[in-house]
Amino acid sequence: MPIQPVFEKLSAKEKAGEVVRQVKVECKTEVPADAMIRVLNDEMNLSVALGDVVGGKAEFVGKATFFICYTAEEGIKKCECGAEIKDSFLSDLIADGDYIKLSWETDKVETDLSGLKTAVSAYITVKGEVYKTNEYSALTGGDGVYCDLTGVKTVKPCGEFKTVYQAEEDFELGFAVNEVLSHKAEVCLTQVQCGVGTVIADGEIYLTEILLQSGDKKDIIRENRVIPFRAECECEDAMPQLSATCRAFVKSLKTDISVDETKNLSAITALVTVELNGEAYAIAEETFATDAFSAENELSLVKSRVKFSAVGAPAAKFAKISGRANTDDIGNSRIIAVVGEKAEIASCSQSGNGVNVSGTMAFKLWLLAEDGQVESRKSEIPFEIALADISGEAEVLVAIKSATAKLVTLTEIECEADAVFTVYQTDNYSAEIISAVEAGEEKTTPTAAISVYIPHAGEGLWELSKRLNVCPETLVATNSDLQFPLTGKERIIVYRQK
């Protein structure tokens, strides 16, 4: 009788590689260049989204919003401008239907005062991890085929999602605010879980406002706020027993001020728009054949290595970054604020049951001189943090909640920051499956009604059955006293019907 193998379809989303594109973004403000005495701070908020993906090309679009704070003859001022981004990855790696996970970082922001109007530009690096969904046929059984069936962990995508969430924070200050000189927001996810038809993402937004006080004093005051949020992302196939992963990005930030001059109070409203995207998935154990034989024919087996990866839900770990940095002699100036702090991770290395994360935190110091002038100095400190309870492959992101600095000597400052490290652990699974079976020559089978065999020491049931060309169930039924693995001293009896 010819063999009739049975196959099941198996899909696996596998990372194929990474594409990288550096883009320059620039725009002009309405501020005359000669109106700026010195630039105190220039930074940018950036959001990027994937566009069309067509063989060899993946478009991405985005919006960059620049914030410039500067000194002018009339005091400290600020301006904003924005620019649209449209570019693409060009690579033979990209094909129709690929899933591309975007990430981006700002390499450098520069303000140009050489023209009539102040211009600002930034270099950004956009990265895309390219994933391909590969289809396999996996042998699960059939007539005339004996299979060594093994449980294999698989990852089944259950739907992608994308949501825009707006968080609003209202708070009062016990002084009159003249101007918001700088503001920034960073987001951290603390938990992601599936509900019925939804993925629930919990997190925190870290809001920083640099404010100029009204009146004669005109102090510069830094306000830090933590905004907790819960976003529900629609995902049709999500169920509570499934797993999910999610990323969050600050898409935009808007700050409004209302001042009560008579009571010398201010009401601040900050509106932060956060974009969340991710996917729900199921980790299941399925049974596939990893080896097979036929009692009637020699078999030619085609085997394929299938790989699965599952990026887990984020885990937030809180730590302090601190260090000292040298600076030019500040004389009688005093530090009034830390502005524009940004941490960058240089390396992550496994250590015991955790990960060592190293990098630098760059920031600007605003100094107030004796003559009342404000100036800005760039500085940075290195950091190395040990994050516990992390095993295997992991991606680590970092956000800064707050930062302070103090003068240690006239040429040395000490900076401390509250940081949040978000860890995404990846679980990798792989298995060798049989993707095709072809029957070859007929086997020559023994003619004796009863045969006795001496096994090899250490043989298991499958190895013995394949060597003797006997169904494993039949072998156990006729040798019920066998215990595997074998010692080599047993006697195996095989009955053949005549």
N, C-alpha and C positions, 0 to 999 in steps of 0.2 A: 504494500500500500504506500503511495507517495506521501511524503510528509506535508503537513498543512500547518505551518507556523502562524501564530496570531501575534499581531503587533498593535501597540497603542501609540497614538500621537503624543509627542512630548515637546513642549516649547520652553526655551531657556533664553532669558535676556542676559547677554554677556557683554562685558565691557570690551570694546574693540580698540580703544586708544583715546588720545586727547588731541584736540586742536586748540591753537592759541593765536590770538590776534591782538596786536597793539594798535590803539587808536588815539589820535590827537583830537581833543575837543576844544573849541575856542569860541569866544564871543566878545563883543564890545559893550561897555557900559555907557551910560549917558553922562558920566562924570568926566570933566576935562582932566587930562593927565596932570596938568600943572596945579590942580587943586589939591592933589594928594601930597602932603609933606612926607609922610612915611606910611608904609603898609604895616599894620599891626598883625593882621591875620587874614589869610585867604584859604578857604576850604570849599569842598564841593560835596553835594549829596547826589548820588548816582543810582539810577535804577535801569535795569536792562531786561528785555524779554526776547524770547526766541520768536522768529518769524517763520517764513516758509522754509521747508527742508526739501530740496530737490537734488537728485544725484550730483554729488560733487560740490554742492553749495548749500550753506545754511545761513540764512539772514538773521540778524538780530537788530533790534531797535531799542532806543532808550532816551532818557532825559537826564541832562546834567544841570544842576542848579548851583551857581557859584555864590558865595557869601564873602564880601570883602569888607574888612574893618580898617579904617585909616584915620590918621590925624590930619586935620585941615586947620586953616587960620581960625575958624570959629569953634574949634574943639574936635572931639572925636565923632566921626561919622561912619555910616555903613551904607553899602549898596548891594543889590542883588541883580543877577542876570541869569539867563538860561539858554541852553542850546540843545537841539535835537541830535540824536545819534542814529545813524543808519549805516551799517557795514555788514560784512559777511565773512564766514570762514570758507575758504576754498581748499578742498582736500579730496583726494581719491578715496579717503577713508569713509566719506559721507555718502549715504545712499538713501533713496526714498524710504520713508517709514522708520528711519532711525530715531531713537530717543536721545536727545542731547540735554545733559544737565549743565546749566550755565552757572558760572561764578565769575566774579570780577573784583578787581582791586585798583585803587588809585595809586599810580606810581609817583606823580609829582604834580603840584599846582603852582603856577607862576602868574604873577601880575606884571603887565608890561606898561610902563609909563613913557615909552618913547614916542608915541603918536599923539594926535590931538585929543583923542578920547582914551580913557583907560581901557585896556584890553586884558582879558584873563584867559588862560589856557590850562589844560591838564592832559597828561598822558595816562591812559588807562589800559590795563591788560584784561582782556576778556578770554576766559577759558571755557571750553566745552568738552565734557566727557561724553564720548560717543558710545551708545549701547545699541547692539543689534539683537533682534529676536530671531533665534535660529530654531528651525523645526527639525525634529528627529523622529524616527520610527524606532520603538523600543520593544524587543521581544518579550512577551509575557507568558507564552505557552503554545499549545497547539497539539494536533494529532500527530503521533509518530515522532514527537520531539520531547525529550526529557530535559527539563530546565533547572538550573541552579538559581533559585529565586532569592533575591536579596532586597531588603528594605533600603530604599534610597530617599534621603531628604531632598525635597524639591521646593522651589519657590515659585508660587503662581501669582502673577500680578492680578489684582482685583479692581483696578481703576485708578486713574490719575485725577488730581483735583487742583484747582487754582482759585484763590479767593483774595479779594481786597477787603481789608478790615480797617476801620477808622476808630482810633482811640482818642478821646478828648479828656484833657486834664485842666481843671479850673482850680486856681489857688490865689490867695490874697497875700500881699506883702505889706509890711508896716512902713512903707516909704513910697514916695512918688517916683515913678520910673519915667525917665526922659526918653530913653531909647533902648531897644534890644540890639546890642552890638554884635552878638554872635549867638547862634543856637545850633544844637546838633542833637540827634537822637540815634541810639543804637538799640537793637532788639535781640533778645535771647529767648529761645524756647526752652521751657522746663519740663514739659510733658506732652506727649501726643498719644491719643488713644482712639479706637474706633467705636462708633455707636451704630445705630440702625440707619443706614443711608447717609452717614455723616462721619467726618473725622474731626475730633475736638482737639484743638491746639491751645495749650496754656503757656503763657510766657510773661515776660516783663520788658517794658521799654524804659531805657535809661535816658532821661531828658536832661540836657544842660542848657541853661540860659545865662548869658553874660550880659548884665544889665548896667546901664548908666543911670545913676541917681539924679533926680532933678534938684534944683536949688544951687546955693553957692558951693556946697561941699563937693557935689558931683563925684561921689565915690563910685568905683566899679565893683559890682557885687556879682558873685557867682551863685546861682541857684541850681541844685541837683534834685531831681524828682525821679521816683520809681513808679511807673504806671503798670500795674498788673492788668492782664487782659485774658479773655477766653474767646477764641474764634471758632465758630462752627463752619466747617468746609463741606459743602455738598459733595458726596461721593456715593453714587447710586448703589454699588454692590458692597459697600462697607457693612460689616456686622461686628458686634462686640467681641467675638472670638478671634477676629483677624488682627494683624499687626499693621502698623503704618509708620512712615517716616515723613518728615516735613522740613522745609527750609523757610525762613522768614527774612524779608528785606524791608528796610525803610524806603518807601516810595516817595514820600514828600513830608514836609514839616512846615507848619504855619503857626506863627505866634501873634496873637492880638493883645493889646493892652488897653485897659480902661483905668483912668486916673481920677481919683477924687482929691482935688487940690485942697479943699477945705479941711478934709480929715487927714490929708497927707498919706493916703492909702492907694494901692494899685491892685487891680484884678487882672490876672493873667489867664488867657485861654490858649492852650497849645493843642493843635490838631495834628495828630501823627497818622499818616496813612501807611499801613503795612501790607505788603504782598506776601501771601503764603502759597506755596505749592509743594506737592509731594505725591505719594501714592500709597494705597492700601495693598496688602499682599497676604497670602496665606503660606505658612510653612507646613508641609504635609509629608508624611512618609508613604511612598508608593513602592510597589513591588515589581521589580523587573529582573529579567534573566541576565546574569553576568557570565554564564557559560551554558553550553547545551550539547547534547549528543543524540544520535538516533541509533536504535538497535539494528536497523536495517541498512543504513547508508552512512558512508563517511560524510561529514558536514563541513562545509566551508563557511566560517563565521566572519562577518565584518563587524568590527567593534569601533565604537566612537566614545570619546571622552566628553562628558557633558558637565558643564560648570554652572553653578548657581551662586548668586550672591544676594544677600539681604542687608540693606543698610538699616540699622535699627533706629528706634525713636531717640531723640536727643536726650542727653543727660547733662544737667548744668552743675558745674563745680566752681565754688567761689574761692578766691585766693587774693592775696595782696601782692602787688608788685612794688618794690622799693629799691632805691639805689641812689648813688651820688654821681654828679656830673660836674665837670669843670666849666667855668664860664669866664668871660672877661671881667675885670675888676668893675664892680657895680658902684663903687664909691659910696655915696650917701643915699643911693636909690633904695627903694623897698619893693618887694614883690607884692603885687596887688591881685594877680590871678594867674592860674594855669589855664591855657586855652588850646583848643584844637588837638587834644591828646589822641593818639592813635597807636594801638599796639599791633605789631606784625610778628607772626610766628615764622621763625627761620627753620626749625627742625623739631621733629617729634621722634623719640626713640623709646623702644620698649625696655622696661627695667623692672624685673620681678613681676609683681601683679599690677603694675601701673605704667605710666608713660611720663617721661621727662620732656617737658616742653621748654624750648629756649627761643628767645627773640629779643626785640627792642621795642621800647615805647618812646615814640617821638612826641614832642609837645613844644608849645611856645610859652615863654614867661613874659608877662606884662609887668614892666617896671615903672614906678613913678619916681621921677627925679625931683631934686630939691626945687627946681624952677617950675614944677607942676606939669612938666611934659611927660607923656607916656611913650615908652619905647618897647619894642618886642625883640626877644632873642630866642633863637631856635636851640633846642637841646634834646638829648635823648639819654635813656638809661637802658642797660641790658637787663634781662631777667631770665631766670631758669626756675621753673616750677615743676614739682613732682605731683602728678595727679594719680590718685590711688584707684584701685578696683577697675582697671581697664586691661583687658586681655585681647591679644590678637590685633588685627588691622583696625586702625581708628583714624578718623579725621577730626582735627580740633580747630575750633573757631574761638575768637576772643573778642569781648566787648568791655569797655571801660565804664563803670558806674560813676565814679568821681575821682578827682585827682587834686592833690595839694602839694605845695613846695615851700621850703623854708631855706633861709640862708645859713650855711654852716660857717663859711669864711667869706671873705670878700670875693673870692674866686671859685667858690665851690657851693653847690646847692644840693639839697636832698629832696627827692620827690617820692611821694607815695600815692598809690592808686588802688582802688577797689576794682578788681577784675572778675569777669565771669567767663569761664572757659566752657564752651559747649562741645560735648564729645558725641560723635556719631561712630558707633562701632559697626563694623561690617563682619557678618558671618558668611564664610565661604564653604560651599559644599561641592563635591564633585563625585562622579561615578562613571565607571566604564560600562556601557550598555552594548547590547547586540543590536545593530541596526539593519542587518540583512543576513539571511541564511540561504545557502544553496546546497542541494543534495548532490553528492558525488557518487563514486562507485559503491556497489553493494558490498556489504561486509560478509566475510565468511564466518559463519557461526558454528560452534562446536555441536556435534551430533549426539553426544552422550546425554542420557536422560537425567543423570545426576553427576555433578562435578564438585570436587572439593578443592578449595584454593587456600593458599597461605598468604595472608595480607602483609603489607609493609608496615613496619612500626611507625606510628604517628598518623596513619591514614584516617581521614574522615569519611563519612558516609558518601559524600558526593564523589570524592576522588576514587573510592573503591568501586562505586557503581559504574563510573565512567570507564574505569580500567577493565572491569568485568563485563561491560556492555549489558548491564541489567538495570531495570527500573529501580530507583532507590526504595520505593514503597514495597516492592516485591522482595528486595533483599532483606529488609527489616522484618517483613512478615515471616520469612522462612528461617531467619536467624535472630529470633527475638531476644536472645541473651547477650547480644553484642553491645558493648559500651564504647563510644567513640570519644577521643581518638583511640585507635587500636594499638595493642602492644606488639603485634607481630607474631604472637604465639597462638592466636585463635585459628580455628578451621572454619572456613566459609563454605556453606553448602548452597549450590544453585541447582534448582529443579527446572527441567525443560519438558514441556508437554510434547508428547509424540502423537 
